[in-house]
C-alpha cells in the first residue's frame, strides 16, 4: 500500500511522535510505501522524528497549496492521520484518499483537549463535549482565563469532532479511548482498539532479581513532556514522605522538556533544600539509546499524569526492561498496569501526592523483598508484541483503502 502518514509536527514532541518514527520504519520494512506530511517543524528544541530513507516528507505550512499538490501527485491509497493543528488543513488532506484516524488524545471531545478539571481540585472529567462545557470552562479551570481563547478552542474542537465522522475508521490504543469516541457519536463498528504497541525486541531477561539493593538509593525516573498535567510537581511533593517512610535515599531523574520544566526545577530545589537523601536531575531530551539505558538503570519509572492518560507507551518500555511502573489509575493506564503485578497504581480520582507516595512506597518495599514486580514487568512486556499491533493496523488500513470512501 501507499500510506500517507500525517501529523501536526515533524519533531518528537511526545509519545505520539516517538510512535510515528517507529511505525514508519516498520511499515517500510514490510514493503509498504510511506509518505510523511506535517504542518510545522515545532518545537525547535525537540529532535526530529526519524524518517526512513526513501520516505517523502511534505511540510504543509506556510505553503499549504504546494504541499497538497505534492500529496496528490504521490497518490496515496490511504491516510493514517494523527491530528493537525488546523482543521482546515486536515479537511483538505482528507479529500485526497480514504482516512484512518489514530486517536492519541481527546481530539474533538474536550475544549482544552485535556479532559481534566483543575478546580477546586485536579481530577479527570467524564463529560460529553458540547455547549454545556462552555459554562464549566472558567469555574472548573478547564483551560485559561481568556474568553477569546475559550471560544476559539471550542470552535476548533467542534470542527475536529465533525471531521472524525468523515474518516473510514478511528483506531485507539485503549478501550478507554474507544469508549470516549463511541460516546461522542462514532458508530462502534467504526472504532477499533489496536493491540498494545510493544517492542520489536524481546524483554531484557537479565534484569536484576532484586532491583533495590540493601542500603542503596532508589533510582526513580520520569520520562515525558513537562507540562502541568504530567504531574511532575505532584511527584516532587511526594518525595519527602517516600524518603522518610522507605528510609532510602532517592535519586530522581526527569528526562524530557516542556513548558513546566523551569517551575519543576525551582520546586525540586525547594524539596532538596529541606533535607538530605533526595537528589534530582533534569536530563532534558535523551536520544533513544541513552533513554533506553536510563530506563534499564532505573528501579522504578513513575508516570504521575494527572489527566486521564490515553495510554502511556513509556510504561511498556520500562516493563520490557524489568522495571515496574507507578502511576495514577486514570484513562487507559489500568488496562496495561496491574497493581502489584507489573507496578503499583495510585487512586486517580482525584490524583494526590499522598496517593502517589503510598503507591511508590509499596513498590519500593516490594522490590526490597522479592523479584515479583520485576518478573511481572517482564511477563507484561512479553504479552505485548509489535507484530500484533502492526498486523492489526495493516489489516485496518487495507480495509480503509479498499473502501474508496474519500472525504468530500
C-alpha positions as CSV (number, residue, x, y, z in Angstrom):
1,X,0.0,0.0,0.0
2,X,0.9,3.6,-0.4
3,X,0.3,5.0,3.1
4,X,0.3,8.8,3.8
5,X,1.0,9.4,7.5
6,X,0.0,12.8,8.7
7,X,0.8,14.7,12.0
8,X,0.9,18.3,13.1
9,X,4.7,18.3,13.6
10,X,7.9,16.6,12.3
11,X,9.5,16.8,15.7
12,X,9.4,14.4,18.6
13,X,7.2,16.5,21.0
14,X,5.8,13.5,22.8
15,X,4.8,9.8,22.8
16,X,2.8,10.1,19.5
17,X,5.9,11.3,17.6
18,X,8.0,8.5,19.1
19,X,5.5,6.1,17.9
20,X,5.4,7.6,14.4
21,X,9.2,7.2,14.0
22,X,8.9,3.6,14.8
23,X,5.8,2.8,12.8
24,X,7.2,4.4,9.6
25,X,10.3,2.3,9.9
26,X,8.2,-0.9,10.4
27,X,5.8,-0.2,7.6
28,X,8.6,0.4,5.1
29,X,10.4,-2.8,6.3
30,X,7.2,-4.7,5.4
31,X,7.3,-3.3,1.9
32,X,4.8,-0.5,2.1
33,X,5.4,2.9,0.5
34,X,5.2,5.7,3.1
35,X,4.9,9.5,2.8
36,X,5.0,11.7,5.8
37,X,3.2,15.1,5.9
38,X,3.2,17.6,8.7
39,X,2.2,21.2,9.3
40,X,5.1,22.7,11.2
41,X,8.6,21.9,12.5
42,X,8.0,22.8,16.1
43,X,9.1,22.9,18.9
44,X,12.5,23.6,17.6
45,X,14.3,22.3,20.8
46,X,12.8,18.8,20.2
47,X,14.7,16.3,18.0
48,X,13.3,15.4,14.5
49,X,11.2,12.3,14.1
50,X,13.5,9.8,12.3
51,X,12.2,9.3,8.8
52,X,13.4,6.1,7.0
53,X,15.4,6.6,3.8
54,X,13.3,7.0,0.7
55,X,10.3,8.3,2.6
56,X,9.0,11.6,1.1
57,X,8.4,14.3,3.7
58,X,6.0,17.2,2.9
59,X,5.5,20.3,5.0
60,X,2.1,21.9,4.6
61,X,2.7,25.3,6.2
62,X,3.2,28.0,5.1
63,X,2.7,26.7,1.5
64,X,-0.5,24.6,2.0
65,X,-1.4,24.6,-1.7
66,X,2.0,23.5,-2.8
67,X,2.2,20.8,-0.1
68,X,-1.3,19.4,-1.1
69,X,-0.2,19.3,-4.8
70,X,2.8,17.1,-3.8
71,X,0.5,14.8,-1.9
72,X,-2.0,14.5,-4.8
73,X,0.9,13.7,-7.1
74,X,2.2,11.0,-4.7
75,X,-1.4,9.4,-4.9
76,X,-1.7,7.6,-1.5
77,X,-4.1,4.6,-1.2
78,X,-4.9,5.5,2.4
79,X,-4.2,8.2,5.0
80,X,-3.1,7.3,8.6
81,X,-3.8,10.5,10.4
82,X,-2.6,11.6,13.8
83,X,-4.0,15.1,14.2
84,X,-3.4,18.5,12.9
85,X,-3.3,22.0,14.5
86,X,-5.8,23.4,11.9
87,X,-9.0,21.5,11.0
88,X,-8.9,23.2,7.6
89,X,-5.6,21.5,6.8
90,X,-7.0,18.2,7.9
91,X,-10.1,18.6,5.8
92,X,-8.1,19.3,2.7
93,X,-5.8,16.4,3.2
94,X,-8.8,14.1,3.7
95,X,-10.0,14.9,0.2
96,X,-7.0,13.0,-1.2
97,X,-7.7,9.5,0.0
98,X,-9.7,7.4,2.5
99,X,-8.6,8.1,6.0
100,X,-7.9,6.2,9.2
101,X,-7.6,8.4,12.3
102,X,-5.4,7.4,15.3
103,X,-6.8,8.9,18.4
104,X,-3.9,9.5,20.8
105,X,-5.7,12.2,22.7
106,X,-9.1,13.8,23.4
107,X,-9.2,15.2,19.9
108,X,-12.6,16.8,19.3
109,X,-14.1,15.7,22.6
110,X,-12.9,18.5,25.0
111,X,-12.4,22.2,24.7
112,X,-8.8,22.1,26.0
113,X,-8.2,18.6,24.9
114,X,-7.1,17.7,28.4
115,X,-10.3,16.2,29.8
116,X,-9.4,17.5,33.2
117,X,-11.0,19.8,35.8
118,X,-8.3,21.8,37.6
119,X,-10.5,23.5,40.3
120,X,-11.3,23.1,43.1
121,X,-9.0,20.1,42.7
122,X,-7.4,18.4,39.7
123,X,-9.5,15.5,38.6
124,X,-10.4,13.7,35.4
125,X,-13.6,14.9,33.5
126,X,-16.0,12.4,32.1
127,X,-18.5,14.8,30.5
128,X,-19.6,14.6,26.9
129,X,-18.2,17.5,24.9
130,X,-20.9,20.1,24.0
131,X,-22.2,23.6,24.7
132,X,-22.6,22.9,28.4
133,X,-18.8,22.7,28.6
134,X,-18.6,26.4,27.9
135,X,-20.4,27.0,31.2
136,X,-17.9,25.0,33.2
137,X,-14.8,26.1,31.4
138,X,-14.0,29.0,33.8
139,X,-15.5,27.7,37.1
140,X,-13.6,24.4,36.7
141,X,-10.5,26.0,35.2
142,X,-10.6,23.6,32.2
143,X,-8.2,25.9,30.3
144,X,-7.0,29.5,30.6
145,X,-9.0,32.6,31.6
146,X,-9.4,34.2,28.2
147,X,-13.0,34.2,26.7
148,X,-11.5,34.5,23.2
149,X,-9.2,31.5,23.7
150,X,-12.2,29.5,25.1
151,X,-14.4,30.2,22.1
152,X,-11.6,29.7,19.6
153,X,-10.7,26.3,21.1
154,X,-14.4,25.3,21.3
155,X,-14.9,26.1,17.7
156,X,-11.7,24.2,16.7
157,X,-12.7,21.1,18.7
158,X,-16.2,21.1,17.2
159,X,-14.7,21.1,13.7
160,X,-12.4,18.3,14.7
161,X,-15.3,16.2,16.0
162,X,-17.2,16.8,12.8
163,X,-14.1,15.7,10.8
164,X,-13.7,12.5,12.7
165,X,-17.0,11.3,11.3
166,X,-15.5,11.7,7.8
167,X,-12.8,9.1,8.5
168,X,-13.5,5.5,7.5
169,X,-12.3,4.2,10.8
170,X,-10.9,5.5,14.1
171,X,-8.3,3.4,16.0
172,X,-7.3,3.8,19.6
173,X,-4.7,2.3,21.9
174,X,-7.1,1.6,24.8
175,X,-10.7,0.6,25.4
176,X,-11.0,3.8,27.5
177,X,-10.3,5.9,24.4
178,X,-12.6,3.7,22.2
179,X,-15.4,4.3,24.6
180,X,-14.7,8.1,24.6
181,X,-15.3,8.3,20.8
182,X,-18.3,6.0,20.8
183,X,-19.9,8.3,23.5
184,X,-19.3,11.1,21.1
185,X,-21.3,9.6,18.3
186,X,-18.9,7.3,16.4
187,X,-20.5,4.0,15.5
188,X,-18.9,1.2,17.5
189,X,-18.2,-0.7,14.3
190,X,-16.0,2.1,13.1
191,X,-13.9,2.3,16.3
192,X,-11.2,-0.3,16.8
193,X,-8.7,-0.8,19.7
194,X,-5.4,-1.9,18.3
195,X,-3.3,-4.4,20.3
196,X,-0.9,-2.6,22.7
197,X,2.2,-1.4,20.8
198,X,5.0,-3.4,22.3
199,X,8.6,-3.6,21.4
200,X,10.1,-5.4,18.4
201,X,12.8,-6.9,20.7
202,X,12.5,-9.5,23.4
203,X,12.3,-8.3,27.0
204,X,15.6,-7.9,28.8
205,X,15.7,-11.2,30.7
206,X,18.9,-10.1,32.6
207,X,17.1,-7.6,34.7
208,X,18.3,-7.9,38.3
209,X,16.2,-10.1,40.6
210,X,16.0,-7.5,43.4
211,X,16.4,-4.1,41.8
212,X,16.7,-2.1,45.1
213,X,19.9,-3.4,46.7
214,X,20.2,-3.2,50.5
215,X,21.2,0.3,51.6
216,X,21.3,1.7,48.0
217,X,19.5,4.7,46.8
218,X,16.2,4.1,44.9
219,X,16.6,5.3,41.3
220,X,13.3,6.9,40.1
221,X,12.8,8.1,36.6
222,X,10.2,10.3,34.9
223,X,10.0,10.4,31.1
224,X,7.8,12.7,29.1
225,X,6.7,16.1,28.1
226,X,6.9,18.5,31.1
227,X,3.6,20.3,31.5
228,X,1.4,20.7,34.4
229,X,-0.9,17.7,33.8
230,X,2.0,15.3,33.5
231,X,2.2,15.6,37.3
232,X,5.9,16.4,37.9
233,X,5.1,18.8,40.8
234,X,2.9,16.2,42.4
235,X,5.8,13.7,42.1
236,X,8.1,16.2,43.8
237,X,5.6,16.8,46.6
238,X,5.5,13.0,47.2
239,X,9.3,12.6,47.6
240,X,9.8,13.8,51.2
241,X,7.3,11.3,52.5
242,X,8.6,8.5,50.3
243,X,12.1,9.2,51.6
244,X,11.0,9.2,55.2
245,X,8.9,6.1,55.1
246,X,11.1,4.0,52.8
247,X,14.2,5.1,54.8
248,X,16.1,5.1,51.5
249,X,17.9,7.9,49.6
250,X,16.1,8.8,46.4
251,X,17.6,9.7,43.1
252,X,15.0,11.2,40.7
253,X,15.7,11.9,37.0
254,X,13.5,13.9,34.8
255,X,14.0,13.0,31.1
256,X,12.2,15.4,28.7
257,X,11.4,19.0,28.1
258,X,8.3,21.2,28.2
259,X,6.8,24.5,29.5
260,X,6.8,23.4,33.1
261,X,10.5,22.5,33.3
262,X,11.6,25.8,35.0
263,X,8.9,25.7,37.6
264,X,9.6,22.0,38.3
265,X,13.3,22.8,38.7
266,X,12.5,25.5,41.2
267,X,10.2,23.2,43.1
268,X,12.8,20.5,43.0
269,X,15.4,22.8,44.5
270,X,13.0,23.6,47.4
271,X,12.4,19.9,48.0
272,X,16.2,19.1,48.1
273,X,16.9,22.0,50.4
274,X,14.5,20.7,53.1
275,X,16.7,17.8,53.9
276,X,19.3,15.2,52.8
277,X,18.7,12.0,50.9
278,X,16.9,13.3,47.9
279,X,18.8,14.2,44.6
280,X,17.0,15.5,41.5
281,X,18.5,15.7,38.0
282,X,16.9,17.3,34.9
283,X,18.5,15.5,31.9
284,X,16.5,17.1,29.1
285,X,15.6,15.2,25.9
286,X,17.6,12.0,25.6
287,X,18.3,10.1,22.3
288,X,16.7,6.7,22.1
289,X,19.7,4.6,23.1
290,X,20.6,6.9,26.0
291,X,16.9,6.9,27.2
292,X,16.6,3.1,27.0
293,X,19.8,2.8,29.0
294,X,18.4,5.2,31.6
295,X,15.2,3.2,31.9
296,X,17.2,0.0,32.3
297,X,19.2,1.6,35.1
298,X,16.1,2.7,37.0
299,X,14.5,0.9,39.9
300,X,11.0,2.5,39.3
301,X,9.5,4.5,36.5
302,X,6.9,7.0,37.7
303,X,4.1,8.3,35.4
304,X,2.3,10.8,37.6
305,X,-0.1,12.1,34.9
306,X,-3.0,14.0,36.5
307,X,-5.1,13.8,33.3
308,X,-6.7,10.6,32.0
309,X,-3.7,9.4,30.1
310,X,-4.9,7.8,26.8
311,X,-2.3,5.0,27.0
312,X,1.3,5.6,28.2
313,X,3.9,4.0,25.9
314,X,6.8,4.7,28.2
315,X,5.4,2.3,30.8
316,X,5.7,-0.6,28.4
317,X,9.3,0.4,27.6
318,X,10.1,0.3,31.3
319,X,8.4,-3.1,31.7
320,X,10.4,-4.5,28.9
321,X,13.5,-3.9,31.0
322,X,12.0,-5.5,34.1
323,X,11.3,-2.1,35.6
324,X,8.0,-1.7,37.4
325,X,5.8,1.4,36.9
326,X,4.0,3.6,39.4
327,X,1.1,5.7,38.0
328,X,-2.3,7.1,38.8
329,X,-5.3,4.8,37.8
330,X,-6.6,7.1,35.1
331,X,-7.5,6.8,31.4
332,X,-6.1,3.8,29.7
333,X,-3.3,3.1,32.2
334,X,-5.1,0.4,34.2
335,X,-5.5,-1.6,31.0
336,X,-1.8,-2.5,31.0
337,X,-0.6,-1.7,34.5
338,X,-1.9,-4.2,37.1
339,X,-1.5,-3.2,40.7
340,X,1.0,-5.4,42.4
341,X,1.9,-7.3,39.2
342,X,4.0,-5.1,37.0
343,X,3.9,-2.0,39.2
344,X,1.6,-0.1,41.6
345,X,-1.4,2.1,40.9
346,X,-2.4,5.1,42.9
347,X,-6.0,6.4,43.1
348,X,-6.7,8.7,40.2
349,X,-9.9,10.5,41.0
350,X,-8.6,12.7,42.4
351,X,-4.8,12.2,41.9
352,X,-2.9,13.3,45.0
353,X,0.7,13.5,46.2
354,X,-0.2,11.2,49.2
355,X,-1.8,8.6,46.9
356,X,1.3,8.6,44.7
357,X,3.6,8.4,47.7
358,X,1.6,5.4,49.0
359,X,2.0,3.6,45.7
360,X,5.7,4.4,45.4
361,X,6.4,3.2,48.9
362,X,4.6,-0.1,48.2
363,X,6.6,-0.5,45.0
364,X,9.9,0.1,46.8
365,X,9.1,-2.3,49.6
366,X,8.1,-5.0,47.2
367,X,11.4,-4.6,45.3
368,X,13.2,-4.9,48.6
369,X,11.6,-8.2,49.5
370,X,11.2,-10.1,46.2
371,X,11.6,-10.1,42.4
372,X,7.8,-10.4,41.9
373,X,7.4,-6.9,40.3
374,X,10.4,-7.5,38.1
375,X,9.1,-10.8,36.8
376,X,5.6,-9.3,36.4
377,X,7.0,-6.4,34.4
378,X,8.9,-8.8,32.0
379,X,5.8,-11.0,31.7
380,X,3.6,-8.0,30.8
381,X,6.1,-6.9,28.2
382,X,6.2,-10.4,26.6
383,X,2.4,-10.3,26.2
384,X,2.6,-7.2,24.0
385,X,4.3,-7.7,20.7
386,X,4.8,-5.1,18.0
387,X,3.9,-7.7,15.3
388,X,0.3,-8.0,16.7
389,X,-0.1,-4.2,16.6
390,X,1.3,-4.0,13.0
391,X,-0.8,-6.9,11.7
392,X,-4.0,-5.4,13.0
393,X,-3.0,-1.9,11.8
394,X,-2.1,-3.0,8.3
395,X,-5.4,-5.0,8.1
396,X,-7.5,-2.0,9.0
397,X,-5.5,0.3,6.7
398,X,-6.2,-2.1,3.9
399,X,-9.9,-2.2,4.7
400,X,-10.0,1.6,4.6
401,X,-8.1,1.8,1.3
402,X,-10.4,-0.7,-0.3
403,X,-13.5,1.2,0.9
404,X,-12.8,4.0,-1.6
405,X,-14.6,6.4,0.8
406,X,-12.8,9.7,0.1
407,X,-14.0,12.6,2.3
408,X,-15.7,15.4,0.4
